[in-house]
């Protein structure tokens, strides 16, 4: 092989090696590019998934609000909705507002056996409340459970938020637009209760409350009772019945102590203990017993009454009757009743004196 042929062979091999090197480099760079693209897609997918997991409740939570325009004054729908919107966990939820007269609403309420408005229905009870502020019960100093713990399942799989709804859109009403009460049921309530002021008054203020309920304390300490008594005098009487809420640890025993005291002594003692407990904002058993003794209750009889659960069934029956008759599961619940026409209206929560006066004036007419 001459020198020219050797040079040509070397050149050919050099070109081949160069092509191989180029091919190897290109393949390496292409593989890295592919891996990077795959990694990017995977990371993006994971990030999106994590993002979805952290915000899905905001995107998927729907709150259906149903009210009745006939219940404009008594149903604080707008105020409740505005308060709910302040909670970080549901501030971005989709909100649907419907009136009782709108299409599909009646069927929806009947299917879920809802008989009182306003209704706040949540599409799920599984949403992130970690950023919601922690509220404290002013009576007990204990933290109040967050909103998701209050939600109760409905038949269609949604969850209702119990807020003391009282307006029954299906109920029969008088020509004056008042609800009508069965007089035999009213008589049964009065016969088993302690009536304050004139027993033969035309109007009865029927109240259901819980000692540890801060709104009940607000109502009792507001002066509404004295103002109404001063204005209407013998035209108005009052009946207080206990409605101990299950998450208030002292409410049940307080209700029983009240019954024990009232049946030992007199109606005045019954209401004096209520006023004292709300004024002092105390509800523990020892305090209540000591205050009952100051009102001349017999300590031995009082303790035996509690040990034997003498009035436990009565308290339970009172609660059941309240729910059955008026459909309310919250406190304070107030019913203003005309004892001659059997017309009545409900005021839930702690409204000012003027709200009571407006209804009483209409009932008296």
Secondary structure, 3 states (H helix, E strand, C coil): CCHHHHHHHHHHHHHHHHHHHHHHHHHHHHHHHHHHHHHHHHHHHHHHHHHHHHHHHHHHCEEEEEECHHHCCCCCHHHHHHHHHCCCCCCCCEEEEEECCCCCHHHHHHHCCCCCECEEEECCCCCCCCCCCCEECCCCCCEECCHHHHEEECCCCCEEECCCCCECCCCCECCCCCEECCHHHHHHHHHCCCEEECCCCCEEEEEEECCCCHHHHHHHCCCHHHHHHHHHHHHEEEEEEECCCCCCCCHHHHHHHHHHHHHHCCHHHHHHHHHHHHHHCCCCHHHHHHHHHHCCCCHHHHHHHHHCCCCHHHHHHHHHHHHHHHCCCCCCEEEEEECCCCEEEEEECCCCHHHHHHHHHHHHC
